[in-house]
Amino acid sequence: MLLPLSRSTYKRGDLPESPLRNGYFETAPLNQESQSSLRRRAGHVAFGTAGAGPIRGAYRQDGSIGGLAIVVSGTAVYSVTTGGTATLITGTISGTDRVSMAGSAAKVLISNGVALYETDGATMSQVTLPDTFAPGDVKFINGRFLVTKLNTHRYYWSGVSNTTFDALDYASAEMAPDALVGLGIATDEVWFLGVSSVEVGQPTADPDAPFVRVQGRAYDMGCANRHTIATAANGVAWVGADNKVYHAAGELGVISHSGIEEALRKATATDLRAWSYKADGHEFYVLTITNYTFAYDFATKLWTEFTSYGKANYRGHLGYPLGSGQYVAADAYDGSLWRIDPTVRMDGTDPISFEFGAWVEAKAPVRCNNVILDCTVGSSALGSDPMIAMRCADDRGYVYGDWMLEPLGRQGEFGEPVVWRRLGQIRRPGRAFHFRITDDVDVTVRKAQMNEPV
C-alpha cells in the first residue's frame, strides 16, 4: 500500500496536520508510481556579521552603489561587500521595527516610519521631505524614488536620478479614501496597496504626472502590512487585509490556502514580514508571522514551513540577492548574515530538522506489519551513522507516540532498506505518520509504503 506523503504544510482546525518542514516537493520523473520526491531546503553558510542585530533591513541590487549591500542592524547601518565584509556607516536609524529600503545607481533610501535617510555606502544623511512628513514605504522605478506619506493615501516622487522631493510632486491613490500601506513593483507597474483597496499605476513621460492609474485594475483586498510586500516571480506578493496571500504578475491571484489563512488570522499583523529568494530552480516567498515561518514555492505552487534550531521562527526573516544566482539571508535574532547554499544540510553549525508526514485511512482495524521509506541511503560522510526517526498517532495526530529510529546507511550502503516493523493495529479513522531527519546527510524521499514485502 502506497502512503501519500505530505507535499505541502497544512494545519486547519481539528484536521490532522500535514507536516512539511524545511523541505519542499519536487517532480521526479524516475519515480514511476507518484512522480514525486521531497528534498531538504538549502542550508546556511556563515557569510558575515553586521553588528549585534537583530537585522531590520537589508538591500542590495546589481548596479546600485557599486554592488554594496546596505544592512540596518539594530540602530546601526553597515555597508557589506560581496565578500561579506561589513563596515559601519556613521549615523543611526531609530526604532526596532523593520525598515523599508530602495536604491538607485547612486543612493539607497531607508525609511523607518519617522524619517527618510540616504546613503552612498560611505556616508549617511537625512533626506529633506516637504513639510517634514513621516515616510512610509519607499520604492524605485524608472529613475525616480516613490515615498508614501505615512497614514495617508498620498505618495511623493523624486526628481529623475536624485533624492529631491518637491512639495508639489505628489499624487494620491484615488480608488478609495483609505491610507496607503505600501508599494509593490511588478516589472513596469506600481501596485498601490492601501488599508482596504489596491490599484495599479504605470509610468508616463509626463514629468508633472509620471504615474497614471490603469483603468479597470482596482481591487478591494488591501494590505495587512507593508513589510509583507516582496518582489517575487516577476511580480509582487503580499498579505491582504483579508488574511490571504496574493501574487500579481500581470494577473492577480490568491496563493494561500485555508491553513495559511487561519494562521494569518490568528497572527498579529504588525509581526508579519516577508522576502523572496531562489535556489535550485525554486523561488520561495518566505513569510514570517507571529509563531511560524511559511514559504511558498512558485515552482510547485505549494507551501512549506521553515524553522531554525532552537528558535521560534526561521532565522532568515529577510535578505537580498548576492549576484550570480546566490542570496544572503539576514538574521532575525542577531547580526549574522548567511549565504544560502543548496549543497549544505546545516544552518551554520545547527541541524536542519527535515520533517514530513504521511496518512492512511482505516475503515476497519488493520495490522501495520511494516512501513518502508524509499529514500536516499548510503550517502553519508565516511564514519558517520545517520538516522531517521518516525512516530505515529492514531487520534488524528493529536498525541504521537515515541520517536522510533532507523539507520539511513553508512557510506556506500546503498541497498539497505529503511523499515519500521511490528507497528501494531490501526483503527478507525486511521494513522498519521511523522518522519524527521536531522543529521547532516543529503536525502531525497521518493515514497512511503505499508505492509509490503521487504
Wavefront OBJ file of the C-alpha trace (Angstrom):
o trace
v 0.000 0.000 0.000
v 1.346 3.398 -1.012
v 1.170 6.043 1.727
v 0.655 9.566 0.357
v 3.438 11.880 1.535
v 2.793 15.498 2.504
v 3.505 17.727 -0.453
v 2.564 20.901 1.394
v 2.344 22.017 5.003
v -1.270 22.156 6.145
v -2.989 22.562 9.517
v -6.610 23.607 9.696
v -8.882 23.449 12.732
v -9.020 19.941 14.196
v -7.937 18.202 10.992
v -4.767 16.076 11.143
v -1.654 18.122 10.450
v 0.134 17.520 7.172
v 3.683 18.466 8.182
v 6.327 19.576 5.715
v 9.142 21.435 7.457
v 12.438 22.535 5.975
v 11.714 20.597 2.819
v 9.918 21.007 -0.470
v 8.154 18.921 -3.093
v 9.729 18.293 -6.480
v 8.585 16.333 -9.524
v 10.695 13.205 -10.015
v 10.160 11.602 -13.459
v 12.051 8.428 -12.459
v 9.566 7.755 -9.650
v 7.038 5.905 -11.779
v 4.420 5.438 -9.041
v 3.938 9.004 -7.798
v 6.264 11.126 -9.963
v 7.215 12.960 -6.778
v 10.001 13.488 -4.272
v 10.747 15.568 -1.175
v 14.045 17.370 -0.601
v 15.524 19.316 2.289
v 15.717 23.108 1.941
v 19.021 24.871 1.326
v 21.272 25.380 4.329
v 23.121 28.438 5.624
v 26.824 29.179 5.386
v 28.258 31.971 7.561
v 28.792 34.996 5.290
v 29.394 37.971 7.575
v 28.312 39.848 10.690
v 26.718 43.288 10.767
v 26.664 44.468 14.371
v 24.686 42.889 17.176
v 21.333 42.793 15.396
v 18.613 41.931 15.030
v 18.686 42.899 11.369
v 15.836 45.266 10.476
v 16.558 45.758 6.793
v 18.863 44.513 4.054
v 19.112 45.749 0.477
v 21.339 45.040 -2.487
v 20.823 45.397 -6.213
v 23.324 44.937 -9.022
v 24.287 48.405 -10.285
v 23.313 50.200 -7.079
v 26.108 51.970 -5.105
v 28.835 49.810 -6.588
v 27.230 46.495 -5.662
v 27.381 47.110 -1.909
v 24.610 45.836 0.343
v 23.157 48.127 2.995
v 22.135 46.444 6.242
v 20.319 48.046 9.176
v 21.258 46.125 12.330
v 19.625 47.401 15.493
v 20.007 51.165 15.084
v 23.341 50.887 13.230
v 23.843 50.908 9.461
v 26.500 48.878 7.617
v 27.739 48.527 4.083
v 28.556 44.933 3.169
v 30.737 43.824 0.265
v 30.017 40.796 -1.941
v 32.679 39.025 0.104
v 30.802 39.572 3.380
v 32.941 42.358 4.882
v 30.752 44.745 6.899
v 31.751 48.393 7.505
v 29.917 50.648 9.952
v 28.467 53.841 8.441
v 28.380 56.879 10.719
v 24.883 57.667 11.996
v 21.957 55.720 13.415
v 18.363 54.899 12.484
v 16.000 54.845 15.443
v 13.387 52.214 16.163
v 13.119 48.437 16.368
v 10.682 47.660 13.546
v 11.747 46.587 10.079
v 12.718 49.419 7.723
v 11.824 49.949 4.062
v 14.677 50.324 1.544
v 15.161 51.038 -2.164
v 18.123 52.012 -4.299
v 19.210 53.882 -7.419
v 22.630 53.761 -9.043
v 23.973 56.386 -6.619
v 21.887 56.167 -3.434
v 19.941 53.821 -1.179
v 16.997 55.320 0.721
v 15.890 53.978 4.102
v 12.547 54.718 5.785
v 11.912 53.855 9.427
v 8.431 55.404 9.518
v 9.758 58.568 11.171
v 12.365 59.956 8.787
v 13.939 59.170 5.411
v 17.692 58.583 5.104
v 20.058 58.276 2.158
v 23.433 56.603 1.870
v 26.006 56.059 -0.843
v 27.612 53.227 1.105
v 30.151 55.504 2.801
v 28.120 58.277 4.447
v 24.512 58.722 5.542
v 22.272 61.767 5.905
v 18.599 62.585 6.339
v 16.536 63.434 3.263
v 14.508 66.645 3.417
v 10.831 65.938 2.818
v 8.103 68.547 2.182
v 6.571 69.641 5.490
v 8.863 67.019 7.107
v 6.154 64.397 6.668
v 6.657 60.917 8.126
v 7.573 58.488 5.340
v 6.070 55.031 4.984
v 7.203 52.734 2.181
v 9.901 53.569 -0.393
v 10.451 52.106 -3.860
v 12.454 52.952 -7.012
v 11.232 52.719 -10.612
v 12.043 54.485 -13.900
v 14.737 56.678 -12.382
v 12.550 58.016 -9.543
v 12.061 57.183 -5.891
v 8.491 56.855 -4.620
v 7.726 57.511 -0.943
v 4.337 57.150 0.714
v 3.222 59.673 3.319
v 2.513 57.613 6.429
v -1.168 57.109 7.316
v -2.425 58.960 4.244
v -3.305 57.984 0.663
v -0.641 60.355 -0.703
v 2.712 59.456 -2.276
v 5.592 61.671 -3.474
v 8.119 61.134 -6.243
v 11.675 62.395 -6.517
v 13.368 64.084 -9.415
v 14.986 61.843 -12.011
v 18.210 60.293 -10.711
v 18.200 62.308 -7.464
v 16.701 62.306 -3.971
v 15.000 65.718 -4.107
v 11.285 65.737 -3.324
v 9.357 68.849 -4.357
v 6.306 69.874 -2.337
v 4.151 69.769 -5.496
v 5.371 66.393 -6.764
v 2.747 64.152 -5.261
v -0.423 62.302 -6.097
v -2.964 60.152 -4.301
v -4.331 56.665 -4.672
v -7.792 57.506 -5.913
v -9.946 54.393 -5.797
v -10.829 54.777 -2.112
v -10.048 57.195 0.729
v -8.097 54.569 2.720
v -4.448 55.206 3.594
v -1.626 53.679 1.581
v 0.102 50.819 3.392
v 2.856 50.243 0.866
v 4.022 49.999 -2.728
v 4.799 46.997 -4.902
v 6.829 46.921 -8.111
v 5.847 44.327 -10.719
v 8.010 44.803 -13.848
v 6.856 48.215 -15.170
v 3.828 48.555 -12.882
v 3.405 50.157 -9.468
v 0.898 48.495 -7.165
v -0.549 50.964 -4.665
v -1.593 48.847 -1.681
v -3.972 50.514 0.764
v -5.585 49.508 4.022
v -8.575 48.061 2.166
v -8.036 48.792 -1.525
v -5.435 48.170 -4.251
v -4.895 49.953 -7.540
v -2.294 49.776 -10.283
v -0.282 52.573 -11.904
v 2.097 52.789 -14.838
v 4.922 55.226 -15.612
v 4.345 58.009 -18.157
v 6.568 60.511 -19.959
v 4.848 63.451 -18.247
v 7.170 64.968 -15.591
v 4.166 66.530 -13.839
v 2.302 63.209 -13.645
v 4.924 60.466 -14.001
v 2.475 57.753 -12.910
v -1.080 57.197 -14.062
v -3.727 54.833 -12.769
v -4.580 51.885 -15.040
v -8.322 51.777 -15.600
v -10.056 48.543 -14.684
v -7.234 47.407 -12.387
v -8.634 48.136 -8.926
v -9.247 45.623 -6.143
v -10.653 45.566 -2.642
v -8.409 43.247 -0.569
v -5.909 45.829 0.750
v -2.641 45.010 2.502
v -2.096 43.865 6.102
v 1.485 45.123 6.492
v 3.911 46.810 4.093
v 6.715 44.514 5.275
v 4.949 41.552 3.604
v 5.360 43.175 0.176
v 8.100 41.420 -1.809
v 9.122 41.252 -5.438
v 8.799 37.605 -6.474
v 8.355 35.519 -9.636
v 8.334 38.550 -11.983
v 5.653 40.180 -9.892
v 4.806 41.268 -6.372
v 3.431 39.254 -3.433
v 1.816 40.482 -0.211
v -0.592 39.588 2.591
v -4.019 41.135 2.097
v -6.153 42.676 4.803
v -8.409 39.622 4.383
v -5.598 37.290 5.567
v -4.989 35.872 2.104
v -1.642 35.921 0.330
v -1.718 37.455 -3.146
v 0.637 37.445 -6.104
v 0.351 39.833 -9.033
v 2.324 39.308 -12.235
v 0.063 40.767 -14.879
v -2.850 38.813 -13.433
v -3.782 38.840 -9.743
v -4.229 35.568 -7.870
v -4.505 34.076 -4.376
v -1.586 31.770 -3.500
v -2.511 30.896 0.103
v -4.677 28.002 1.236
v -7.114 27.891 4.159
v -4.470 26.600 6.592
v -2.154 29.551 5.907
v -5.100 31.930 6.108
v -6.118 30.533 9.506
v -2.568 31.039 10.793
v -2.597 34.623 9.476
v -5.961 35.286 11.138
v -4.502 34.223 14.477
v -1.309 36.247 13.991
v -0.522 39.831 14.951
v -0.452 41.918 11.766
v 2.490 44.028 12.956
v 4.626 40.854 13.256
v 4.342 39.991 9.565
v 7.360 40.269 7.239
v 8.447 38.623 4.008
v 11.095 38.404 1.293
v 11.923 36.062 -1.588
v 14.896 34.053 -2.799
v 15.778 31.409 -5.407
v 17.621 28.101 -5.054
v 17.937 25.120 -7.409
v 15.132 26.181 -9.725
v 12.706 27.040 -6.920
v 11.674 30.557 -5.927
v 10.315 30.984 -2.402
v 8.194 33.747 -0.885
v 9.273 33.492 2.772
v 6.566 34.786 5.117
v 7.241 35.125 8.842
v 4.257 35.548 11.145
v 3.942 35.535 14.926
v 4.763 31.869 15.619
v 5.636 30.411 12.218
v 7.587 30.971 9.030
v 5.951 29.681 5.864
v 7.475 29.590 2.376
v 5.529 29.452 -0.881
v 7.274 27.672 -3.750
v 6.356 29.319 -7.058
v 7.706 26.309 -8.991
v 5.190 23.884 -7.478
v 2.575 26.299 -6.075
v 2.882 24.587 -2.672
v 3.682 25.792 0.854
v 6.267 24.511 3.291
v 7.283 25.578 6.791
v 10.794 26.849 7.560
v 12.209 26.528 11.081
v 15.560 27.166 12.755
v 17.013 25.025 15.516
v 16.185 26.382 18.977
v 14.307 29.424 17.614
v 10.635 30.364 17.474
v 10.902 31.315 13.783
v 13.185 30.805 10.815
v 16.264 32.978 11.327
v 16.402 34.242 7.727
v 13.447 36.607 8.032
v 14.716 38.855 5.206
v 17.625 39.035 2.789
v 18.988 40.173 -0.554
v 20.413 38.870 -3.859
v 24.186 38.492 -3.779
v 24.508 38.092 -7.539
v 25.283 35.095 -9.766
v 22.139 33.366 -8.525
v 23.151 33.494 -4.869
v 21.237 35.001 -1.937
v 22.037 36.200 1.569
v 19.628 35.664 4.473
v 19.659 38.250 7.272
v 19.155 37.111 10.849
v 16.047 37.838 12.927
v 17.897 37.307 16.221
v 21.400 38.779 15.845
v 23.625 40.458 13.247
v 24.504 37.306 11.319
v 24.414 37.208 7.542
v 24.086 33.787 5.920
v 24.747 32.703 2.350
v 22.013 30.306 1.228
v 23.672 27.171 -0.177
v 21.656 24.250 -1.650
v 24.646 21.911 -1.205
v 24.642 22.365 2.595
v 22.355 20.489 5.032
v 23.122 22.578 8.127
v 22.418 26.151 9.223
v 25.962 27.047 10.218
v 26.617 24.518 12.993
v 22.915 23.957 13.731
v 20.979 20.982 12.351
v 18.075 21.435 9.939
v 15.117 19.316 11.011
v 13.651 17.975 7.757
v 10.147 16.725 8.605
v 7.292 15.321 6.551
v 4.190 13.239 7.075
v 2.003 10.500 5.645
v -1.531 9.336 6.398
v -3.527 6.151 5.985
v -7.268 5.822 6.465
v -8.773 2.772 8.183
v -12.477 1.987 7.903
v -11.880 -1.234 9.842
v -8.985 -2.420 12.033
v -5.876 -3.391 10.051
v -2.466 -4.603 11.184
v 0.534 -2.447 10.360
v 3.262 -5.030 9.785
v 5.764 -2.523 8.437
v 6.368 0.905 6.985
v 9.013 1.169 4.273
v 10.518 4.501 3.239
v 12.083 4.726 -0.209
v 14.774 7.370 0.201
v 18.470 8.006 -0.346
v 20.671 5.741 1.761
v 24.423 5.252 1.931
v 25.306 8.873 1.047
v 26.645 9.880 4.457
v 30.171 11.054 5.192
v 32.756 8.415 5.986
v 32.438 7.236 9.582
v 29.001 8.746 10.242
v 25.861 6.753 11.009
v 22.857 8.945 10.112
v 19.395 8.077 11.387
v 15.784 8.833 10.510
v 13.039 8.988 13.128
v 9.348 8.141 12.782
v 6.424 8.386 15.192
v 2.732 7.517 14.849
v -0.606 8.858 16.047
v -3.976 7.098 15.871
v -6.086 10.057 17.034
v -5.862 12.356 14.000
v -2.405 13.496 15.039
v -3.264 14.907 18.472
v -0.985 12.640 20.519
v 2.032 10.958 18.955
v 3.967 8.013 20.358
v 7.716 7.927 20.898
v 10.163 8.508 18.082
v 11.498 5.266 16.549
v 14.939 5.407 14.911
v 16.167 3.568 11.825
v 19.564 3.939 10.078
v 19.978 5.719 6.753
v 23.026 3.629 5.973
v 26.725 4.200 6.348
v 28.681 5.451 3.364
v 28.286 3.036 0.451
v 25.422 1.006 1.946
v 23.135 1.842 -0.953
v 20.949 -1.261 -0.813
v 19.838 -1.096 2.816
v 16.064 -0.592 3.179
v 14.601 1.823 5.733
v 11.945 -0.231 7.513
v 9.936 0.018 10.739
v 8.342 -3.307 11.754
v 5.541 -4.550 14.032
v 3.681 -1.265 14.413
v 0.508 -2.700 15.887
v -3.085 -2.348 14.778
v -4.543 0.694 13.049
v -8.114 1.549 13.999
v -10.654 3.940 12.567
v -10.204 6.700 11.414
v -6.574 5.902 10.541
v -2.972 6.662 11.403
v -0.726 9.663 10.920
v 2.995 9.089 10.384
v 5.563 11.794 11.131
v 9.151 11.453 9.828
v 12.195 13.509 10.854
v 15.810 13.732 9.655
v 18.272 15.997 11.483
v 21.656 14.502 10.527
v 23.974 16.181 8.023
v 23.146 13.932 5.083
v 21.759 14.507 1.588
v 18.390 12.740 1.368
v 15.734 12.566 -1.329
v 12.473 10.946 -0.221
v 10.553 9.224 -3.017
v 7.714 7.249 -1.437
v 6.390 5.527 1.697
v 4.673 2.133 1.744
v 2.892 -0.023 4.301
v 2.618 -3.810 4.538
v 4.834 -4.504 1.557
v 7.482 -7.247 1.266
v 10.989 -6.088 2.142
l 1 2 3 4 5 6 7 8 9 10 11 12 13 14 15 16 17 18 19 20 21 22 23 24 25 26 27 28 29 30 31 32 33 34 35 36 37 38 39 40 41 42 43 44 45 46 47 48 49 50 51 52 53 54 55 56 57 58 59 60 61 62 63 64 65 66 67 68 69 70 71 72 73 74 75 76 77 78 79 80 81 82 83 84 85 86 87 88 89 90 91 92 93 94 95 96 97 98 99 100 101 102 103 104 105 106 107 108 109 110 111 112 113 114 115 116 117 118 119 120 121 122 123 124 125 126 127 128 129 130 131 132 133 134 135 136 137 138 139 140 141 142 143 144 145 146 147 148 149 150 151 152 153 154 155 156 157 158 159 160 161 162 163 164 165 166 167 168 169 170 171 172 173 174 175 176 177 178 179 180 181 182 183 184 185 186 187 188 189 190 191 192 193 194 195 196 197 198 199 200 201 202 203 204 205 206 207 208 209 210 211 212 213 214 215 216 217 218 219 220 221 222 223 224 225 226 227 228 229 230 231 232 233 234 235 236 237 238 239 240 241 242 243 244 245 246 247 248 249 250 251 252 253 254 255 256 257 258 259 260 261 262 263 264 265 266 267 268 269 270 271 272 273 274 275 276 277 278 279 280 281 282 283 284 285 286 287 288 289 290 291 292 293 294 295 296 297 298 299 300 301 302 303 304 305 306 307 308 309 310 311 312 313 314 315 316 317 318 319 320 321 322 323 324 325 326 327 328 329 330 331 332 333 334 335 336 337 338 339 340 341 342 343 344 345 346 347 348 349 350 351 352 353 354 355 356 357 358 359 360 361 362 363 364 365 366 367 368 369 370 371 372 373 374 375 376 377 378 379 380 381 382 383 384 385 386 387 388 389 390 391 392 393 394 395 396 397 398 399 400 401 402 403 404 405 406 407 408 409 410 411 412 413 414 415 416 417 418 419 420 421 422 423 424 425 426 427 428 429 430 431 432 433 434 435 436 437 438 439 440 441 442 443 444 445 446 447 448 449 450 451 452 453 454
